[in-house]
Structures are given as structure tokens and as C-alpha cells.
Amino acid sequence: MNTATFSLATVAPAIPEIALLACVSALLLVDLFVPDREKHLSFWLAIASLAGTAVLAGATVGNATAVTFHGMFVSDPMSQVLKVAALGASAVTLVYGRLYLEARSLLRGEFLSLALFATLGMMVMISAHHFLTLYLGLELLALSLYAMVALQRDSARATEAAMKYFVLGALASGMLLYGLSMLYGATGSLDIARVAASLGGAGASQTLAVFGVVFVVAGIAFKLGAVPFHMWIPDVYHGAATPATLFIGAAPKIAAFAFVIRLLAQALGGLDHDWQAMLALLAAASIGLGNLVAIAQTNLKRMLAYSTISHMGFLLMGLAAGTTNGYASAMFYVLTYVLMTLGAFGMILLLSRAGFEAEELEDFRGLNRKSRWYAFVMLVVVFSLAGIPPAVGFLAKLAVLQAAFEAGFGWLVVFAVLMSVVGAFYYLRLVKLMYMDEPAGEITIAPRADARVLLSANALAVLALGIVPAPLMDLCARAITASL
Amino acid sequence: MAQTGLPLLSLVTWVPIAFGLLVLAVADDRRPAAARWTALAGAVAGFAVGLPLWTGFSTAAGGQMQFQEMAPWIPLFNVNYHLGVDGISMPLILLNSFMTVLVVVAHWEVVTDKVGQYLAAFLVMSGLINGTFAALDAVLFYVFFEAMLIPMFLIIGVWGGPNRVYAAVKFFLYTLLGSLLMLAAFIYLYHQTNGSFEILDFHRLPLTATAQTLVFLAMFMSFAVKVPMWPVHTWLPDAHVEAPTGGSVILAAITLKIGAYGFLRFNLPIAPDASHALAGFMITLSLIAVVYIGLVALVQGDMKKLIAYSSISHMGFVTLGFFLFSAEGVLGGLVQMVSHGFVSAAMFLCVGVLYDRVHSRQISDYGGVANTMPVFSAFLVLFAMANSGLPATSGFVGEFLVILAAVKANFWLGFLAATTLVFGAAYTLWMVKRVVYGEVANPQVAALRDVGARELVFLVLLAACVLAMGVYPKPFADVMNPTIQELLKHVATSKLS
């Protein structure tokens, strides 16, 4: 701790974060001078910031693990991959959401800078090597998202959603902090590596630590939206403007995955027997409730919210395995899940226009008549979410089930498999509406070419990853092995 | 092992799928001719690339897998793109490719809505079915097996009858429930073999009696739904009645066979002891299907429903034959599978011919069709005879062998199985009598015109197959027998030790 020198080498692992921070600051300033009808300049600036940062982050992929800022920050293979994915997901979200935001005059510097700040928060979370850094990143992300939901201030629904999100999110943060403080009491440190070392040794108070774990897991469950801490998800997904929903539903899941890995696998790996069972129960409850309640939804955003809950259950199932294999399959799961979510919400955004949200299931009625291609795009995404091969959702589920089985959660595997049948039902309903019914109202498809091309590529990627999954699976496995 | 330069099994899988995508690309709903001819080319090409499988098949290779292809697919889980066929799967691949041609021919003037998507769905499904029969890796099998649901779901749901959505969803969920349990069994076996998804490794894997029973039941759920066996058969009449003619043909002729094939490829060799222990249970279910469903078929007023129930009853024969564990029984079951493929397809196509003209499937709307459609009626009577198992038709060979095996095992078993000859004749011929013979029932029947050249094509082709197989089944038996011997030897060896 005596080296106070600030050389380039100590900063190097954090260059992507620093670059993004500089970009956001620049965007905040530049946007003040951009007139309202020229806001596409700010938009492209935001996209360029994300893309540039992604390039910088991409350049770090493959580097050896580097811990810097006195153990506060780490750049390891897992974080390198996840950051690129999170940046990409954020950028894609903005491209999909652009027309929607323009039509509702939401495409302003506020939305864009909040999006970038949220992304920065994700990156900090992903690279945290210290409980404080982790919490810092989490709050930066969460506060940006609360504000993003509330940005549509004329909408009562959005305001209500923001309020719920904020109150429950703050509660979750409180739980998490409470748990972390107990861990500090038990181990005397907030540094992830030291906490892990201390829990492995004899000095730490096991009772106190396990007590802390309970609160940490509750906090994690809140953030992921796992049952019984899922209440905020449907309301926020439903209430927020669709691009904000997509923003909440996609990239932050990647950060949340890293969050769980840092806290449970790295810091609390020694207590895995205590948290494995908790995660398994959370997973079972999420998969069960998410799938059952989704059936009753008529609003697509709410349906996808409940589907998210069940998908988070599957993610937790992989994590509950507590093995390298399990973490790797969970990482594969989260990356492919984000890709599918982008596709699903991208379709909602593609069909929405000024004064029309396209968020009811009924709005997809007869889509195949209007556009065979976009009906197919949604078909691929929906079957992937349902876990039907050849889309990638199946292999992601298989990997997670396999890992959970290996770890001895046979009952959970059978339960999850049975619940997938229930889940298939509501996904099928959407396919039925698109293909087997005639259009009821007018369907328009957003005219922006960039969003259309990206969405088509998105769906093809879902399909292609299902047919050639090996590279991404290997990448996840290598990243996890090298980082733990 | 037969060796040719070409990856034949990949070709029979991917050629139809590629043509299916091509059909989508050229499809234009206002001018469907391009899509139709492309689809026909694809179906014929799919069948043509399958023919060398028959000619190059070596009957001397015993139960060995032939035409094997192997490439790593997901190295992390040791999943391989492993294809291969034996005497059980090879005829089924050809049957499927053949039926696809017929389905394309049969749709020609009949389907006018979204023609491109309709044909593409069939071609893609045909490829996936071939992949299912050829897969030697459990995950690969599962991917083909499940992916097949998507086109079938759309075929029933988009081009089906008035209650099509209900039928499509029921079909999908029933099948999914079964197959997901099978997936759980695969994951279990993967761990037991220390990380292999090879089906042949599963065959060699020693398992305890409990494990075998559980694995057997999980897979039973999957395949029994597909066959379908009583009491999980209820999706079939719904799906059949609502599906368009082509969908019914593929469902009856092919997808039901996948269930029966699954029993031979998975249940019997992976869990031989459980298969023996549960044989009584399986035989009981099969006999219920044969007798009870046969009676149910008797009272149907809807022709498609009648044939659907008749299919369940005939498939009961197949599973009955398998679980007698004798060479005659298994061979009889297999021959019955192929024969039923021809006969049920022919019956559904005949109903389709009538439906296209009168737009009714109710028996009561017909009567005296022979007066206005003499050629068609001759074919219908022939297929009806085959359906009731008349000697010299393909229907006879399989049923006779199974009854023979059943009588050998137990006289009363054989007796109950043989009742099908009575019931089968009763419901089929009674239907034919009411539809074909008698006075012309109404002006619609009076206005019927006989089959055209296109319809004659598939009727003649199927009639030739039905008669050829009935008179000279030896080529099929020669191909199947070595594999059956090998299988029975394997199943007779206990895995408990």
C-alpha cells in the first residue's frame, strides 16, 4: 500500500471505464449546444462512445488478470468478455429504441447520458474486486435506471413504475449493505480476495458470515428479480417506456451475473454449501411462478417480465451448481438471454409508432400477413425463449440443466423441465397470434433501416448460435476458468 | 461397412431443408407455381439422394451402423454430429423422403393460401425427420426431434380446419412434455457414461434396475405420446382432423413412426431389464389400443377421425410386436410401421380427394360415390382392404407376423390381437360401404368428377407400394433382420450383474 505513484500501468486495466466516463461528460456538455431537432447528433455521439469503448474493451480481451487501484478493481478474462457484451447490448438498445424515443420526444441528452452512466455502472460492477467498488457500480447503474424510467414524467404509469423501482431497489441495496457489513464483521475486510481467504481460514466467525450470506443472497435476488423478490419486475417492465424496459431487461443482466460471480463464487466461495441451496430454492420458485403467471398476461411486456423471472431462475440454477461448469453455463445463458431479450423487445419497438405502443399480445395478430420476415424473426426469438431447438435457448437451457444435475440438483432439473412445458404455452400463444390469426388492426413496421438490419442480424444470431454454439461456449468456459 | 464418397445422411437431412429455404425465397403468393416446382424438385432430390442408402446398404454388416458421419459439434459437452443408419432406421428415412414427394404432389391445386410457407414447412420437416432417424448422438437426436415440432405446429395451426389452433397447441404441448422428460433422462445417462451423449454408449452402459425403470419411463413418456399409445393418444384425433391433408399424411405415415422407432433405438437397448419387467404393462397398453381404440373407430362419423383412430389401433400392433421380444414380433412391428405408412397415407389422401370436392369429412354426407368416381372408388377399396389386413396387401404381413409372435407367447394374447382383423375390417369396410356404395346420396355426390392425372399419380404409386410389399416383403425383411437379430441379442443380455 506504499506505492502512491500513479503510472499508466496502474490505470491501464480501467481504460475502457475512463474512456466511457470522459465520453459521457463530453456528451453532457455537447448536448447543451445541440438544438432539439438535431438530437440525432447526440444519439450518434452516444453510439460512438459505446462503440469506441467496446473497441477499447475488446482490445483487453485475452489479457491476463490484472488487479489495480489497491485491490479495488480487476480486469480478468470474464470481465473483459462481459464488458464487451454489455456495451454491445446497450448500443443495440439505443438503436432499437431511437424511433420510439424520437416519436415521444424522449431522445434527449438526458436519456442518452443516463444510458451511458448506467453502462459505466455495469462496467464498474463487472470489474469490481472490492465490496465498495461493487456497491458503487451497482448504485450508479440503479440510480441511472430509476431516473430513466421516471424520465417520461407525464406518464402516470411510468412515474408509478419508477417509484416502485426506486423504493424496492433501495430496500434491496439496504439488505445487501447489511449483509456486506456482517461479512466485514466476520472477516475484517471488504476486499473480495481477502474475504475469500479469510473465510477459508479458521479466524472468521462462520455464524456471522452465514448470516451475512442470507442478506447478500436476498439482495442479489432482488436485483435479479427472483421469486419471492420479483414484485417490481412486471410493474417496471410494463410501466417504463419500451426502450427503458429493454435497457433494464438486457445489459444489466450481464452485470448482475458478474455481481453474483464476484459475491458468491469469488468472495463467498467457501460458504457455497450455504448459498447453493438458497439459490436452488430461488431458482425453483422463479421458474415455477414466472412460467405460471406469464400465462395469464395479455400485455406482451408483462408477459416478457414474467418470462424474465423464469429465465433468471434458470440462470440461478446454473449458479447454484457452484462449479466452474455451472458458472460457465450460466454465463452462456446470460449472454444468449440478453440476445433473445434484445430481439423480443426490438420487435415491440419495430412495430410501435407515434401514439401506438405495440405492447399488447393482440398487436402481433396476423403479423405473418404483413411481413413474413419479421414474423419469422419473432418466431425464432420466441422459440428460443421457450427453449425449443434449433434456436440457442435450448442449448443454454441444456447446459444449465446439465450443470445443475452434475451438482446433485436432480429434483430441480425435473421440476424446471416440467415447468418449461407450461412456459411453452404462452410463447406458443404469441406464435399462434402471428401466424394463425388474421390481422385485426393496421400493422406498421418502423422505417429505419439500421434497426431493421440489426434486428434481422439479431434473430439470425439466435439461430446461428443454436447451430454453432461451440465458439461462444468455449469462450465462456475459458473466461470462467481463467477468472476463478 | 458400406462406404461411398458422399455424406449421404447429411444430404438426406439437409437437401430438403435447403430446398425449403429456397422455396421461401422464391415464394410469391400471387404466383405460386415457382414455389410449387421448386418444392417438387426439392422433394424428388431428397428422395433421390436417399436411394443410394438402399442400394449401398450392406445386409452382411449385421446390426452395425452404416454410412456413419462424425464431426465434433459442441466439444465442451462432448456432443457430436454423429449420423448413421441400421436396418431399422434406413427404410424409415426412405419412407419419409417418399412421402414428402407425395405430399408435395397432393397439395398442388388444393392449398392456395401461403403456398410457399406451406411447402417450405414440409420440406424442412422432412429433413428434420430424416435427421431424427439418422442421429446417433442423443443431443443431436433431441434437436431434430424437437425442431420438428415447429413446422408441424405451423402446418396444423395455419392450414388446418376450424378448430386448428386448439389441435396444434395440444399436439405441441403433449409432445413437448414427453420429450423434455426424455431430455432429463439423457442428462442422467450423460453423467452415468462419464460424459458421452453417444446413443451407442448408452446401449453399452450398465444400469441398476431402478435407474433402468426411471430411464425407461422417462423415454416412454416421450415416445408413447408420439406413437401414440393409449391413454396419451388424445392429441392425435384432434390434430389429424384439423390438419390439412398433407399434414395428416406426414403425421400418420411418419411422425408416429418416430415414437415406435424411439422404443427400438432407446428403450429396449438402454433399459433391457426394465423393458422385460415392464413388458406386461406395455403389452396391456398396446392391446387396449388395438381393441378399445378399434371399437372407438367403429363409431366415428368423421372419416379422418376414423382413420386417426385406426392409426392408433395399428400402432398398438407395432408396440405389441416390439415387446414380445421375438424376431417375428419385432419384424412384424417394423413391417407394420412401413405398411401403415403407405396405407394410412393413402387413406388420408383419399379422404383429401373427397374433401377437396365436397368440403365435408362426414360419412353421412356421402353415399354412392362409386357411381360418379369409379376409378377413385377402386383405389379406396384397395386401400381399405389393406387397412383391414387382407392377404396380398402390405397390411397383412405385419399383422400376421405380430399375431404369430403373440400366439407363440400366449394363446389369449394372440387371440386378443387377432380381434383387430375383425374390428379393422368392420370399421374400414363399413365406412367404405357407406361412402362408396349404395345409391347416390345427394346432388353434391352426383356432381363429383373422378380423379385427375395428378391424383392418379399418388394413388397409383401408393397402390403399387401396398401390393408389392404385400406380395413380396422379403427385401424389407432382409434389410431389417440382421439388425433385429442383433437388437434381440442385446436386449436378451441383462445389464444387471
Boltz contact constraints between the chains, C-beta under 6 A:
constraints:
  - contact:
      token1: [A, 388]
      token2: [B, 146]
      max_distance: 6.0
  - contact:
      token1: [A, 389]
      token2: [B, 143]
      max_distance: 6.0
  - contact:
      token1: [A, 389]
      token2: [B, 146]
      max_distance: 6.0
  - contact:
      token1: [A, 389]
      token2: [B, 147]
      max_distance: 6.0
  - contact:
      token1: [A, 390]
      token2: [B, 143]
      max_distance: 6.0
  - contact:
      token1: [A, 390]
      token2: [B, 147]
      max_distance: 6.0
  - contact:
      token1: [A, 401]
      token2: [B, 187]
      max_distance: 6.0
  - contact:
      token1: [A, 402]
      token2: [B, 187]
      max_distance: 6.0
  - contact:
      token1: [A, 405]
      token2: [B, 187]
      max_distance: 6.0
  - contact:
      token1: [A, 413]
      token2: [B, 184]
      max_distance: 6.0
  - contact:
      token1: [A, 414]
      token2: [B, 184]
      max_distance: 6.0
  - contact:
      token1: [A, 417]
      token2: [B, 180]
      max_distance: 6.0
  - contact:
      token1: [A, 417]
      token2: [B, 184]
      max_distance: 6.0
  - contact:
      token1: [A, 420]
      token2: [B, 180]
      max_distance: 6.0
  - contact:
      token1: [A, 421]
      token2: [B, 176]
      max_distance: 6.0
  - contact:
      token1: [A, 421]
      token2: [B, 177]
      max_distance: 6.0
  - contact:
      token1: [A, 424]
      token2: [B, 176]
      max_distance: 6.0
  - contact:
      token1: [A, 428]
      token2: [B, 169]
      max_distance: 6.0
  - contact:
      token1: [A, 428]
      token2: [B, 172]
      max_distance: 6.0
  - contact:
      token1: [A, 432]
      token2: [B, 165]
      max_distance: 6.0
  - contact:
      token1: [A, 435]
      token2: [B, 154]
      max_distance: 6.0
  - contact:
      token1: [A, 435]
      token2: [B, 158]
      max_distance: 6.0
  - contact:
      token1: [A, 436]
      token2: [B, 157]
      max_distance: 6.0
  - contact:
      token1: [A, 436]
      token2: [B, 158]
      max_distance: 6.0
  - contact:
      token1: [A, 436]
      token2: [B, 165]
      max_distance: 6.0
  - contact:
      token1: [A, 469]
      token2: [B, 74]
      max_distance: 6.0
  - contact:
      token1: [A, 470]
      token2: [B, 74]
      max_distance: 6.0
  - contact:
      token1: [A, 470]
      token2: [B, 75]
      max_distance: 6.0
  - contact:
      token1: [A, 473]
      token2: [B, 76]
      max_distance: 6.0
  - contact:
      token1: [A, 477]
      token2: [B, 76]
      max_distance: 6.0
